[in-house]
């Protein structure tokens, strides 16, 4: 029997499952920072602007860690990067819960913790999944994104309850313990960089590939790939994605509470977006391997942009839950779709580094929105500055996504001036 053919259960799905749960934990803390925001500010005596600036710096550091993680994965392997990131998370947590000054909290919570989470983020896991999947790459990457949304759905109410029960410091320590236990086991027992020669292709697809006898396609050098138009289109889309995601994760709960909702209702409303997104990814994942990916990406950005306008306007519990449900259907897809498009255009060899560099745009957007959410409210007394600008950026990202190359296009030479 040819062991490269996925007969019963393809081991790659074990990697996807472990990566999705690890993403739930790592991205869950990044997207569910809202429950920590007011307790930390009150306990340490920080203003909203100061704490928002620290979180914004953390978002930037999280983004800077992404290309570094991609480079380290390419050189030393996924397992090494995951274990290194775990060690950094443990050290950063111990420092954060003992920090008292703005500088100490910035260096521990803002800088060090962000690098640790960046090394255990989807960017570190996307290359190994892309290697293990060809036929169902879009679906596999969407399942990875499911972990991000499950993190928002689960971690927001869990953190809210844990902080109310034990305080934010004990909650962070408990989180670090769970995170360390799972990540170490997943890295040692599940994650494998060496994929079968024909990945998840079906027997007839493998036979057709052998019959063609074509040599493997060589992708562009990284330096040339970085100056092509599609990369920057993805970069700008991820900028809008990060701007919106981190704005909601950091200021979504405070915004809803400022509009009259209690903490429990606010956390459930934000968590509902992530919960619905879990099911949304199942549908979008199947669609991504059958329909034009750029069209799906554009629809995701467009609907999400309308959702941000709706969240600021909601006034009742039911309006909040309806807006959260509609927004959640498309909340998870942009990152998975962007990484799949990058793999399609530039090949698996470059996807880790290029995704990491494109994700830097995601975190630059997150840095700006995290800061603007606090400064804009304190300066103008309204959340429309931050949330309204997020809606506008997402609508612009939808238009940009429609300009991406069609599926099946593979960039093998410097990209022409016009697509």
Secondary structure by P-SEA (a helix, b strand, c coil): ccccccccccaaaaaaaaaaaaaaaaaaaaaacccaaaaaaaaacccaaaaaaaaaaaaaaaaaaaaaaaaaaacccaaaaaaaaaaaaaaaaaaaaacccaaaaaaacccaaaaaaaaacccccaaaaaaacccaaaaaaaaaaaaaaaaaacaaaaaaaaaacccaaaaaaaaaaaaaaaaaaaacccccccccccccccaaaaaaaaaacccccccccaaaaaacaaaaaaaaaaaaaaaaaaaaaccaaaaaaaacccaaaaaaaaaaaaaaaaaaaaaaaaaaacccaaaaaaaaaaaaaaaaaaaaacccaaaaaaaaaaaacccccaaaaaaaaaaaaccccaaaaaaaaaaaaaaaaaaaaaaaaaaaaaacccccaaaaaaaaaaaaaaaaaaacccccccccccccccc
